[in-house]
Structure formats: C-alpha cells, structure tokens
Amino acid sequence: MINIKKANEVLDKALHYITAEKFSEDEKSAVVLDAVNNFNNHLNPGWLKYRKSVSTDEAAVELTDYGSYCVDLYGNEFIDCLGGFGIFTFGHRNPEITKYVEAQLKNRQALHSQELLDPLRGYLAQAVASITPGDLQYCFFTNGGAEAVEMALKLARLATKKSWIISTLNGFHGKTMGALSVCGKDVYRKPYLPMLQHTAHAIFGDIDDLRKTVVKLKKTGEEIAAVIIEPIQGEAGIIMPPAGYLQAARALCDEYGICLIFDEIQTGMARTGTFFRCEAEGVTPDILTFGKAFGGGVLPITGIIARPHLWVKEIEDNPWILGSATFGGNPVCCAAALAAINYMVKYDVPKMVREKGFYLKNGLKKLWEKYSKIIVDVRGTGLMLGVEFIKSEVGYCVAKGLFGRKVMTAGTLNNASTIRFEPPATMSYEDFDKVLERMDEALSDTKKEFNL
C-alpha cells in the first residue's frame, strides 16, 4: 500500500542517520530499535538471528569504520578479524583508496553513459592483466562474486562448445543458479534442485578422483567444458589442497582439452601472500575470477580475466553475448579497484601479508598447544587462516567470547567448528597481540564452560 507520509518519515530518519555528526541517547536507541524492526519486517528475520549469533547483549548497529576497526553506534570499537570474509585486505576506508573514489565522483562521473568509451574500464583491464600470471589478457567486469562465476562458466561453455562443468565437494562459488549448481554443499543446493544440468563434483585436493570424474564422463561420451576450483577453499573452513594439486589439475585439463577456472574471489588481491594464489603454485588458469578485496574495501566490483584463445569470434561478432551488466565496471568502482591495485603494488601488500600472516599463525599455533583439548587444527596461509575446534558448539563459544571482547571473527551459530581469521593486512602488530590475548581469555572461559 502506498503511504507517502510513512515514506517521508522513513526517509527523514535514514538521511539524518547518514548526515548527523552526533546522536542523542534517545536517537541511538531509536536507530537500534528501527534496525531490528526493519530486519524483522522488511528484510529477513533469519538474517538478524544469524547476525545475533555472537552478540552478548542487544544488537550491535555499526556506525562507522576505519583501519582495522568497526565502530558501533555507542562508540564500541571492534577489532576486525572477520574482514568482511576477505573484503578488507587494505583496511576499512583506506584513505589512499577513498581519495581516488572521491575524486572520480566529484570531478568525473559515477556511472558510464553506456555508449561513449569509459577509459577507466580499459585501464583497469590492462592493470589486471599486468598482475596476473601467464597470458591472461581479456577482462569482463561484474558486480558480485556469483556474477563473476556465472561469466566464467558461460565463457567456458561458449568457447569450448562443450557442456559439462566439474567442481569440487564443499566448494563455494556463490548462490545464483549457475554458481550454485557447481557449489559442493547440499545445504545450499537442496532447496533449489534440480540445478543446472551437466555438473559433476570431485573430491577437493584429490587429483586421482578428479581424473576419475573426467574419465568417466569422457568414457560415456560426455564433453567437459571446464573444471572450476578454489585454490584454497574458504567457506568450507580454510581447506588447503596438497602441494602439486593445482599443477596436476592444469596438466589434466591440458590433456583432455578442458578449460581450467580458478575461483580467486577470496584468495586473490594479496590475501594469501601473492597477488593471486595461483602465482604461488606456478599455475595459470584459462579463466580467473576475482572480487571481494578487488574494490579496495570501498566499493563492490568483481570480474574475470581469460586467456586470449577463449575470446572466440562469436564474442567479437556479438560483444553482448557473454553479458551486459548495466553497472559492471562502472567508473567509480573502477576508480576503487585501480586505487586498490596501486596500493597493493606500492606498499608490497603480498609481503606484508606473508609477514603478518606468519606472526598471527604462529600465535594461534601457540594457543593450540596451550588448549589442545579444544583446538584440533590451525591451518591456512597469509591472512586466510582457520582454527578448527573439537565441535561446533565449542567454536561458537569461543567466537561469542571474542565478540564479547570486541573481536569480530567468522564464527556463527550455524557452523562454528572452524573460525576464520581474515584481518586487514594493514592491522598493527599491537592489534594482533590484542586479538591473541583476548582469544586466550575466550579459550580459557570455554575450557571451564565445557569442563575440558
């Protein structure tokens, strides 16, 4: 029902929230109450329950952020070890990134005309080609990670004229229908079955099983367009493949004429200590997806880069056949991505990640030694680390203890058997020490609660 009076009331509140320099205590309480009510009645009450899973008191409403911190409406500062699941590699509102976004918005344009040539998209594509391995050359920019995966799957089918896609068990590539079809988790797929046809799944990290999957399809006359792999499985709990797995997958795809896709949406942009994870393994995929930190932690932009042989004549003849995202590669988001790459190269963020990742992982391993009846593994590389607990309830308790001590991690009521640590590379060593100290306290409390 149209209610202009109500719309004006809502708009007044929202725009005041954006522009106000200070809030009274009554205004703060009203914003918190509005946030809870709006999530319950106009968004998704289940999402509110998920977000509340590590809350100790009332709902925490974020107000601002900077560096390695998120700040709530009441001024509480949370050390961010969640990192937006990989978004904030360069910190929150990094001034050396935001200044270019602000300049683009102020002096140029936010969105492109859709007809004239927008130079930033071309510069960005050239920059991406310069920081990716091998002969990766042609880019296509999108808005979200799942959309980038869709483009990768479509390009593989279009270029190879084949149909089957092989992915891995427990792999995660997004939740649109195509991306979800290659997802390796039943909890996400079951509600939408049947999914995109001609998809198969192999055991992650097991090259023999991948070969068997390929051979069985080939023996039954099926043609395989692509194999899609996360170089490190993130959502599955920071699962590292054995050394040589990615190289063996490359050799297998070459043997059978299959397109190899690396989903580097989370592992890319220095998160694991190199520009992209495949660089550390010495492997060039046919298609590479990127996202999350690609927008510098400021704006959403994702995409793919592909080897030139995949850019077939059909795409040249009909440049819209792969996709025509209205907002994909828009100027203001391209400005953020260009600034992010500039910051990454200028300050050697991969080296920063390697050094700080070693420091954090070493600290987590010491806690593992101290609480060996609670922690069963510490794994990962760079600043993409996972701590696995004896059971999900224990992990949830630790995550809640950390949250109560103003440290955000990727642990929830739904599945906290492994807590992910993906902090900004810009985080200080002092803050890493605070995180480890507070985790020690949370582990001690958990040990008492579960009588371990």
N, C-alpha and C positions, 0 to 999 in steps of 0.2 A: 504493500500500500504506500502510495506517495505521501510523504509528510515533510513538507518543506520546512516547517517550524523545527521539527526534530533534527532535520539535516543541518540546519543553521546552528543549532545548539552543539551538535557533534563537531562541526567544523570549527566553531569558536574554541572549543576545548583543545582540539588537535593542533590548530595553528598556534594557539597560546603555548602549548607544550613545546612546539618547535622553536619559538622565538623568545620565550621568557628567560631572563637571566637568573631569576631566583623564584623559588616556590615557597609559599607559606606551608605550615604543617597541615592545615586543612586541605590545601591543594595537593600535597603529596598523598594524603590518604585517599583523596578523591581519584587521583590518577591510578593508584594501585587497585582500588575497587573497580574502576572503569575497565582496567586491563583484564582483570579476572572475569568480570561480567561479559565483556566483549568476546573473549576467547570462548567462553561457555556458550554464548548465544549467537555469535556471528562467525566464528572461525571453527574450531574443533576442540571440544572439551577433552577429548582423549589426549590432544597435544599438550594441554595445560597439565594434565596428570603426569605426562611424561616429563615435562619441564620441572614439575614439582618433586620429581622423584628423589632429588638430592637436597631439597630445601629443608631447613630446620624449623623455620617459623612461618611467616607469611610469604607470599610470592615476592620474589626479588624482581623489581622492574628496572631495567637498565636505562640509564640516563645519558651516559657519555663513555668515551674510552680514549686511551692514549697509551702509546708504547706497548707494554706488556700487561696492561690493566684494563679491566672493565669496571665501571663505577655505577652503582645503583642510585636510585632516586634519593636515598638517605645519605649518600656520600661514602658508603662502604666500598672499598677497593678490593677487587678480586684479582689475584694473580692468574693470568690466563694460560693454563697448560692444555686447555681444550683446543685453542687456536682455530675455532670455527671449523674443526675437522680438516685443518690444513690450509685455511684461507689466509691466516695472518702470519705467514712466514716473515714478512718485513715489518711486523708490528701493526698496531692499531693507529690509523690515521697518520702514517709516516709523513712528516712534513715535506720530505723531498719527493714524495709521490703526489700528495694532495696539491702542492703548488702548481703542478702542471695541469691537473684536472681543473683547478680553479681558473687558471689562465685560459684554458681551452673554452670553458664555459663563459667566461667574461669577455674574451676577445674574439672568439671564433664562433663555433656553433655546437649545440649539443647533439643534434641528430642530422644525418645527411639528407640531401634532397631526394635521394633515390634515382637521380638522373645524371647530375654532374659527377665528375670523378672526385672522390674524397681521398686526399693524399695520405692521411694517417693510416688508413687501412693497408695501403701499399707499403708504407714504411714499416708497419708492424709485421707484415708478412715477410719482408726481407730480413727483419731483425730476428724473427723466429727461425728462419732458415739458417741464420748465422750462428745460432746457439744450439742447434740440434745436429746429431751426427749424420754421417754419410751424405747421400744425395737427396735427403728430404727437402722439398722445394715449394710445393703449392699448398696454400692455406685456404681454409674456409672457416670463418668466424661465426660463433653462435653465442647463446646467452647463458645456458646452463649445461652442466656436465652430461646429463642424459641426452640432451640435444646433440652434443658433440659426438657421443657414441652412436646415435642414430645416423649421423652423417657418415661416420666411419663404416658402419655396416652397409649403408646404401652404396657408398663408393666402391666397396669391395665387390658387392654383387654386380654393380653396373660395369665395372672394369673387367671383371673376370667372366661375366656371363654365366656364373655358377650360382648355386643356391644355398648350400649348407654352411652353417656357421658353427664352429666348435668353440666352446668356452670352458670354464673350469668350475668344479664344485666349490661352493662357498664364495665364488667370485661375486663382486658387486659392480654394476655398471650404470645404475640409475633405474628409474621407475616408470619411464614411458614404455609403451608396449614392446617396441623393438629391443630397447635396452633391458627391459625386464625379462624378455624371452631368453636372453643369454645370461641372466642372473643365475647364480648357482645355489640359491636358498629357497626352500619350499615355502617358508613363511611369507615371502613376498609374492611368490608366483601362484600359489594355490587359489587365491580368491579370483584370479583372472583367467584361469585355464578354460579352454585351450589357448596357448600362447601362439606367437609367430611360429609357423611350422618350419621344418628343416633346421632345427637346432639340436645340438648334442653337447654333452658335458663330459669332460675328462677330469681325473684327479689332479689337483694342482700340485706342481712340483714333481710329478711322476711322468718322466718322459716316455717310459715304456707304455703307460696307459694312454698317453696322448697318441702315440704311434698306433696302438691297437685300435683306438677310436677312428683314426684316419683310415687304417687298412680295412676295417670292417665296412665303412661307408664305401670305399673305393671298390671292394670286392662285390658289393651289391649294386654296383652301377651308379652310385650317387656321386655328384660332383661337389667339391668343397670350395667355397668362395674364400673363407677366412678362418683363422684361429685368432681369438681375442684373449689376451692375458693381462692381468695386473702384474707388473714386475715384483711388487710386494702387495699382498692382499691386506688392505686397510680395514675395511668394515668387518672382515672376518676375524680380526684380532691381531693385526700385525704379523702375518704369516710370511716367513721368508722361504723362498724356494732354495733347493740345494744349489751349490755352485755349479755352473755349467748348464743349468736348466734352460735358460733363455737362449743360449748359444745353440743348444741341441734343438730347441723349438724352431729356431731360424733355419737350421740345416734340414729339419724335417719338412718345413714349409717349402724350402727351395727344391727339395727332392720331388715333391708332389705338385709343384706349381700352385701353392696356396698363399694367399695374402696374409701376412702376419701383422696383427694390430696390437700395439701396446697401449693399454689404458693408463696414461700417466697423469690423470687429472689430479690425483692426490700426491703421487710420488715426484712429480715434476717441480720445476721452479725452485731448485736447490733443497727441497725438503729432506732429501736423503744424503746430501753431501756432494752431489754433482748437479749440473743444470737439469738433466733428466736421468732417471735411474738406469736406463738402457746404456748410457755412456759408461757407467761403472762396470757394466757387463761386456762392453765392447760389441754391442749388437745394434744394428739399425733395422727397425721395423719398416714395413711398407707404409703403414699409417700410424701416426702417433696422436693421441688425444691429449689435450691439456686444459687446465681450468683452475678452479679454486684460487691459489695464490697468484695466478696469472694477472688478475685485476689489481694486484698490489694491496689487497685487503681494503680497497676503497670502492670499487665498482665491479659488477658481475660481467665477466667476459670469458668465453671458453672457445674451443675450436679444435681443428685437426690440421696436421701437416702431412702431406703424402709425397711419395716418390713420383717423379715425372711420368713414368710409364703407366701409372694409374689414371692420369688425366687424359682419358681417351677422347677421340674425335667427337664422340656423342656429346660430351660436355662442352667442347668448343662450339659445336653447332647449336646447342641449346644450353646456354650458361645457367639457366634456372632449373635444370632438370634435377640437380643434386639437392637444391634447396634454395629458398629465397626469404631468409629470415629478415623481417622488416627492421628489427633492431640489431641484428647481428653485425658486429664490427662497427658500431656507431662511433662517431668521432670522440665523444667524451670518454667512452670506455677504452677506446684505443689509446687515448692520452694516458689513462691509468696504466694500461699494460706496457706501453713504451717506457713510462717512468719507472715501472717495476723492474723491467729488464735492465734499464740503465742503473738502477740502484744495485741490483744483483751483481752486475759486472763491475761497477765502480768500486764496490766495497768487498768484492770477492766473498759473497754470501755463502757459496758452497764450502769454502774453507772455514768460515765462521760456524756453519752448521756442523761440520766434522768435529771441530774442536769442542764446541759446546755440547754436542751430542755425546761425545766421549765422556765429558765431565758428568753429565746427567746420568748416563747409563751406568757409569762406574758407581755413582752414589746410590742408584736404585739396586745395583747388584750387592752393595754392602747391606742394604736393608733386607735383601733376600737372604743373605747369610744370617742376619740377626733374627729374621722372622721366617725361618724355613718351614714352619708348620702352617704358615698362612699363604706364602708366595710359592708358586711352583715353577715360575719361569720369568725371566726378564729378557726380552728379545727386541730386535729391530736394528735400525741403523740411522745415523744422523739424528734428526729431531723427529723421527717417526718411530716411537718406542711403545712397547706394550708390556704391562705387568700382569701376569696371569695368576689367579688365586685358586684355592682348592675348590671353591664353589661360588656360584653367582651371588649368593646371599652375603658371603664374606666380602667379596669385591664391592657390593653395594654399600656395605657398612663402612668400608674404607673410603669410598667415594663420598658418602654422606659426611664422614668425619673431615675429609678435606674441604668439602664445601662449607661446612660449619667453621672452618679455619680460614676461609676466604681464598681457597684454591679451587679453580674450576678444572675438571678433567672430563674425559669422555667415558663416564661410567653411569649407567642408568638402572632403574628398577627392572627394565625389560631384560637386559643382559649385561651384567657387570662382572662376568667371570674374568674378562680381560679389560683393564683400564688402559686407555690410550693416552700417551703424553705427546702432544704436538704443539709445543710452545713456540713463540716467535724466536727467530734467530737473533733478534735484537735484545732479547732478555738479558739482564745483567747476571753475572755470576753470584752476586749478592742475593738476587731473587731466586736463583736455582738453589742456593743454600737454604733459603726460607722454605721453599717447596719441600725439600728433603727433610728438613726439621719438622715441618707440620705433618708430613706423611708418616714420619717416625711416631709422632704422637697419635695419629689416627690408627696406625697399626697396633700400637700398644693398647688403645681402647678396644679395638676389635678383638684382640687376643683375649682380653678379660671378658668381653661380652659373650664370646663363643667358648670360653673356657678351654682355650687351646694351649 
